[in-house]
Amino acid sequence: MVDERSTVDLIAGADAQDDCAVFRMSGAQELVVGSDYVRGPKFRLYEMGHLTEYNLGHYLVAANVSDIAAMGAIPLGLLSVVRYPSDMSDELFESVMQGIKDACDRFRCPNIGGDIGSAERLILSASALGTCRLGGTLFRKGAKPGDLVCITAPTGLAGAAMEYARAKRPSQTIDDLHLETLLDSWRSPTARVDEGIVLGESGRVSSCQDTSDGLKATIECIASASGVGITIFEDAVPVPDSVAEVARHLDLDPLGLVFGDSVDFELTFTAPPAAVDQLSGHLDLHVIGEVTDTCEVLLRRPGGGHASLPGKAWRHIPEEAGR
């Protein structure tokens, strides 16, 4: 249900075993569609033994549903493509599919079909579909000077997990207190569906994007698409304890992990101050900056100086050098 005048009913899904799923839609609404490929066994943490086939299936769903959540959409369904090598056991194949099923149930986005077949290695891809009220879809473009910049939860966990695993420098403190939290950012990431729906239905959010390419890349993208500047307040940026501990142990800048190439599926959005006050009554959120008319993206130090955002923003790079 999008509103009282618009409905969507799935009348033929995967169980019908037809060539396609069928939705019956009524009323004025907007269809949101996104597609994402997942690296499968080429995930470095999978290669290191930290992720299972079940986790890969779950990650596939979260990555795709996060994209439509950032548009403020109510999930309709997921079309998944699962290609597997001939030597994959039935047990491992079923584990992938169970991860997909459980994540679809978690995010209320049923698996409505797709494709299953053989390939030279495990290949995972999907497309997520959602719907928004007419005129209610959220975009990256639209931030206005005076808006506040907010995130739904702290970032940097996925990046810290990767840095710690790559370093191969064990820490008893991290292993005992933080490792499971860090790895869970990859094993069972959260697509912010409920938060996205609240943001979209508010009618007050001017721009929104998920942080799957890292917080720095997200902020720069919103600023560029909107033709505005953004100033982030350093002392307002939350740094999770686990991220701070990894940074201390590896002698890294904690803010570099928070802003950098960390695949966290949080939502970054902009809205007028009055709207943020209203939304804070419905969501846990962090106000981390403001939109300006300078067309510069800057970090404001507690003492009043300014600097570039720390961390390395993700860019399109060859697969062998990727995550």
C-alpha positions in Angstrom: 0.0 0.0 0.0 1.5 3.3 -1.1 -1.5 5.4 0.1 -5.2 5.0 0.4 -5.7 5.6 -3.4 -2.8 3.4 -4.7 -2.3 -0.4 -4.2 0.2 -3.0 -5.5 -0.6 -6.7 -5.4 1.7 -9.5 -6.4 -0.5 -11.8 -8.4 2.2 -14.1 -9.8 5.5 -14.6 -8.0 8.3 -17.2 -8.0 5.9 -19.9 -6.7 3.7 -19.6 -9.8 6.8 -20.8 -11.9 5.8 -18.5 -14.8 8.5 -16.8 -16.9 7.9 -13.5 -15.1 6.4 -12.1 -11.9 3.3 -10.0 -12.3 2.1 -7.1 -10.1 -1.4 -5.5 -10.4 -1.0 -1.8 -9.6 -3.6 0.9 -9.2 -3.5 4.6 -8.5 -0.8 7.2 -9.1 2.6 6.0 -7.9 6.2 5.8 -9.0 8.1 2.6 -9.6 11.7 2.5 -8.3 14.1 -0.1 -9.8 17.8 -0.8 -8.9 20.3 -3.5 -9.8 23.6 -4.5 -8.2 26.1 -7.3 -8.8 28.0 -8.8 -5.9 31.5 -10.2 -6.1 30.6 -13.6 -4.8 33.8 -15.6 -3.9 35.9 -12.7 -4.9 35.0 -10.9 -1.7 38.3 -10.7 0.2 36.7 -11.5 3.5 35.2 -14.6 2.0 38.6 -15.6 0.7 40.0 -15.1 4.2 37.3 -17.4 5.6 35.3 -14.7 7.4 32.2 -14.9 5.3 30.1 -18.0 4.3 28.0 -18.7 1.2 25.0 -17.8 3.4 26.5 -14.4 4.1 27.0 -13.8 0.4 23.3 -14.4 -0.3 22.3 -12.1 2.5 24.7 -9.4 1.3 23.3 -9.6 -2.2 19.8 -8.7 -0.9 21.0 -5.9 1.4 23.0 -4.2 -1.3 20.1 -4.1 -3.7 17.4 -3.2 -1.2 19.6 -0.5 0.3 19.5 1.3 -3.1 15.7 1.5 -3.2 15.6 2.4 0.5 17.7 5.4 -0.3 14.9 6.5 -2.8 12.3 6.3 0.0 10.6 3.2 -1.6 8.5 0.5 -0.1 10.0 -2.8 -1.4 8.0 -4.8 -3.8 10.3 -7.6 -4.7 13.7 -8.9 -5.6 14.8 -10.6 -8.9 17.9 -12.6 -8.2 20.5 -14.2 -10.5 22.4 -17.1 -9.0 25.0 -18.8 -11.2 27.1 -21.5 -9.6 30.1 -23.8 -10.6 29.5 -27.4 -11.4 31.5 -28.6 -8.4 29.4 -26.6 -5.9 27.7 -29.0 -3.4 24.0 -28.9 -2.9 24.6 -27.9 0.7 26.5 -24.8 -0.3 24.0 -23.9 -3.0 21.2 -24.2 -0.5 23.1 -22.0 1.9 23.4 -19.2 -0.7 19.6 -19.4 -1.4 18.8 -19.5 2.4 20.8 -16.3 2.9 18.8 -14.7 0.1 15.5 -15.9 1.5 16.2 -14.8 5.1 17.4 -11.4 4.0 14.3 -11.0 1.8 12.1 -11.8 4.8 14.1 -9.4 7.0 13.6 -6.5 4.6 10.1 -7.4 3.6 11.1 -7.7 -0.1 10.0 -11.1 -1.4 12.2 -13.0 -3.9 9.8 -13.0 -6.9 12.0 -14.8 -9.4 15.1 -14.4 -11.5 17.5 -16.9 -12.9 19.5 -19.9 -11.6 22.1 -21.7 -13.7 25.7 -22.8 -14.1 28.8 -20.7 -14.5 32.6 -20.9 -14.0 32.2 -19.6 -10.5 29.6 -18.3 -8.1 28.0 -15.2 -9.6 25.4 -13.2 -7.7 23.3 -10.3 -9.1 19.9 -8.9 -8.4 17.4 -6.2 -9.1 15.2 -4.7 -6.4 11.8 -3.0 -7.1 10.0 -0.6 -4.9 7.2 2.0 -5.1 6.8 5.6 -3.8 3.8 7.9 -3.7 3.5 10.2 -6.6 6.2 12.9 -6.3 7.6 11.2 -3.2 10.8 9.6 -4.6 14.0 10.8 -3.1 17.0 11.8 -5.2 20.6 12.7 -4.7 19.9 16.1 -6.3 18.0 18.6 -4.4 20.0 19.7 -1.3 19.6 23.4 -0.6 21.8 25.9 1.4 20.6 25.9 5.0 19.6 22.3 5.0 21.2 20.0 7.6 23.1 16.9 6.7 22.2 13.7 8.6 23.1 10.0 8.7 21.0 7.2 10.0 23.8 5.6 12.0 27.6 5.7 12.4 29.7 4.6 9.4 33.2 3.0 9.1 32.5 -0.5 10.5 32.9 -2.3 7.1 36.1 -0.4 6.3 37.6 -1.0 9.7 36.8 -4.7 9.4 38.6 -4.8 6.1 41.6 -2.9 7.3 42.0 -5.2 10.4 41.7 -8.4 8.3 44.2 -7.2 5.7 46.7 -6.1 8.3 47.0 -9.5 9.9 48.1 -7.9 13.2 45.9 -9.5 15.8 44.7 -7.6 18.8 43.2 -9.5 21.8 41.0 -6.5 22.7 39.6 -6.3 19.1 39.2 -10.0 18.9 37.4 -10.2 22.2 35.3 -7.1 22.1 34.8 -5.8 18.6 35.6 -8.4 15.9 32.1 -9.9 15.7 30.5 -6.4 15.4 33.0 -5.5 12.7 32.4 -8.7 10.7 28.7 -8.5 11.1 28.8 -5.3 9.0 29.6 -7.7 6.1 27.8 -10.8 7.2 24.4 -9.3 7.8 24.3 -5.6 6.8 21.1 -3.7 7.3 19.2 -2.0 4.5 17.5 1.0 6.1 14.1 0.3 4.6 12.0 1.7 7.5 14.1 4.8 7.7 13.9 5.4 3.9 10.1 5.0 4.0 9.8 7.6 6.8 12.1 10.0 5.0 10.1 9.6 1.8 6.7 10.0 3.4 7.8 13.1 5.3 7.8 15.1 2.1 10.5 17.3 3.7 13.8 15.5 2.7 15.6 17.4 -0.1 18.2 14.7 -1.0 19.2 11.2 0.0 21.8 8.5 -0.9 23.1 5.4 0.8 26.7 5.2 2.0 27.6 2.0 0.2 30.5 3.8 -1.6 31.6 5.4 1.7 30.5 8.5 3.5 32.9 10.8 1.8 31.9 9.7 -1.7 28.2 10.1 -0.7 28.6 13.6 0.6 30.6 14.7 -2.4 28.0 13.1 -4.7 25.1 14.9 -3.1 26.9 18.2 -3.2 27.9 17.8 -6.8 24.5 16.7 -8.0 22.8 19.5 -6.1 25.3 22.2 -7.1 25.9 23.2 -3.5 28.6 23.0 -0.9 28.6 20.9 2.3 30.4 21.6 5.6 30.7 18.7 8.0 31.2 19.3 11.7 34.1 17.1 12.9 32.9 17.0 16.5 29.4 15.9 15.4 30.6 12.9 13.4 30.1 9.6 15.4 33.0 7.2 15.6 32.0 3.7 16.8 34.2 2.2 19.5 35.2 -0.7 17.3 36.3 1.7 14.6 38.3 3.8 17.0 40.0 0.7 18.4 41.0 -0.6 15.0 42.4 2.9 14.1 44.4 3.0 17.4 45.8 -0.5 16.9 46.8 0.1 13.3 47.9 3.7 13.7 45.2 5.0 11.3 43.0 8.1 11.4 39.7 7.1 12.8 37.9 9.7 10.7 39.6 8.3 7.6 37.8 5.0 8.4 34.5 6.7 9.1 34.6 8.7 5.8 36.5 6.4 3.6 35.9 3.4 1.4 33.6 1.6 3.8 30.6 -0.3 2.5 28.1 0.8 5.1 24.4 0.8 4.0 23.4 3.8 6.0 21.4 6.7 4.6 22.8 10.2 4.2 20.1 12.8 3.7 19.5 16.6 3.8 16.5 18.4 5.1 15.6 21.8 6.6 16.3 22.2 10.3 12.6 22.1 11.2 12.1 18.9 9.3 15.1 17.3 11.0 13.6 18.2 14.4 10.4 16.5 13.3 12.1 13.4 11.9 14.2 13.0 15.0 11.0 12.1 16.8 10.6 9.1 14.6 14.2 8.1 13.7 17.6 7.7 15.4 19.7 10.1 13.4 22.9 12.1 13.6 23.2 15.7 12.4 26.7 16.0 11.0 26.8 19.1 8.9 25.0 21.7 6.8 24.5 22.6 3.2 26.2 25.8 2.0 26.2 27.9 -1.2 30.0 27.7 -1.6 30.2 24.6 -3.8 33.0 23.3 -1.5 32.9 20.1 0.6 34.8 20.8 3.8 35.4 19.5 7.3 35.1 22.1 10.0 37.5 21.5 12.9 36.4 22.1 16.5 38.8 25.1 16.7 37.2 26.7 13.7 39.6 25.8 10.9 38.6 23.9 7.8 40.1 20.9 5.9 39.2 18.4 3.2 37.2 15.4 4.2 39.6 12.6 5.3 39.6 9.1 3.9 39.7 7.7 0.4 36.5 8.0 -1.5 35.6 4.9 -3.6 36.1 5.2 -7.3 35.4 2.7 -10.2 38.6 0.6 -10.4 39.6 -2.7 -11.9 38.1 -5.8 -10.3 41.3 -7.3 -9.1 42.0 -4.1 -7.0 38.5 -3.9 -5.6 36.9 -4.9 -2.4 
